[in-house]
Amino acid sequence: MSKVVVTVRDNGSIRVEGDFDLVDQEGGKYDLAGRTRISLCRCGLSKNKPFCDSSHKNGSFVSRERARALPPPVNP
């Protein structure tokens, strides 16, 4: 099994690559037709959510995120 890599792309989608499943909130599995690389929308403009259709290019979506450390999780 290959390691899954998730890339937050500047001004665009979230790219997911590797051996993964994509499921909805109820656990239903998306049929990815054998794809090992997909792009997920994060601008909210896609007509094919949760997948990116490049609509962000025609909108005003701007985001340049850089890797950082998160604080330790808080135990409830």
C-alpha positions as CSV (number, residue, x, y, z in Angstrom):
1,M,0.0,0.0,0.0
2,S,1.4,3.4,-1.0
3,K,1.5,6.3,1.4
4,V,-1.3,8.8,0.9
5,V,-0.1,12.3,0.2
6,V,-2.4,15.3,0.6
7,T,-1.2,18.6,-0.9
8,V,-2.9,21.9,-0.3
9,R,-2.3,23.8,-3.5
10,D,-1.9,27.6,-3.7
11,N,-5.1,29.3,-4.8
12,G,-6.6,25.9,-5.7
13,S,-7.7,22.5,-4.7
14,I,-6.6,19.9,-2.2
15,R,-4.8,17.1,-4.1
16,V,-5.0,13.6,-2.7
17,E,-2.6,10.9,-4.1
18,G,-2.1,7.3,-3.2
19,D,-4.2,4.3,-2.1
20,F,-7.2,5.8,-0.4
21,D,-11.0,5.7,-0.1
22,L,-13.2,8.7,-0.2
23,V,-16.4,8.4,1.7
24,D,-19.4,10.6,2.5
25,Q,-20.7,11.5,5.9
26,E,-22.8,8.3,6.0
27,G,-19.9,6.1,5.0
28,G,-20.9,5.7,1.4
29,K,-17.9,5.1,-0.8
30,Y,-17.3,7.2,-3.9
31,D,-16.5,5.2,-7.0
32,L,-13.3,6.8,-8.2
33,A,-13.0,4.5,-11.3
34,G,-9.5,3.3,-10.3
35,R,-8.1,6.8,-9.8
36,T,-5.2,7.1,-7.4
37,R,-5.1,10.9,-7.6
38,I,-8.0,13.4,-7.2
39,S,-8.5,17.1,-6.5
40,L,-11.0,18.2,-3.9
41,C,-12.7,21.6,-4.0
42,R,-11.9,24.0,-1.2
43,C,-13.2,27.3,-2.8
44,G,-16.9,26.2,-2.8
45,L,-17.4,27.1,-6.5
46,S,-17.2,23.7,-8.1
47,K,-20.3,22.3,-9.9
48,N,-18.9,18.8,-9.1
49,K,-18.3,18.9,-5.4
50,P,-16.5,17.5,-3.6
51,F,-14.3,17.3,-6.6
52,C,-12.5,20.3,-8.1
53,D,-13.6,21.4,-11.6
54,S,-11.2,24.4,-11.7
55,S,-14.0,27.0,-11.0
56,H,-11.6,28.7,-8.6
57,K,-9.7,30.1,-11.6
58,N,-12.8,32.2,-12.5
59,G,-13.6,33.2,-8.9
60,S,-11.8,35.3,-6.3
61,F,-10.5,32.4,-4.3
62,V,-7.0,33.2,-2.9
63,S,-5.2,31.0,-0.4
64,R,-1.5,30.3,0.2
65,E,-1.2,28.0,3.1
66,R,2.2,26.8,4.4
67,A,3.0,23.8,6.6
68,R,3.0,24.5,10.4
69,A,2.7,22.6,13.6
70,L,-0.7,22.3,15.3
71,P,-1.0,22.6,19.0
72,P,-1.5,19.3,20.9
73,P,-5.0,17.9,20.9
74,V,-7.3,18.8,23.8
75,N,-8.8,15.7,25.5
76,P,-12.5,16.3,26.3
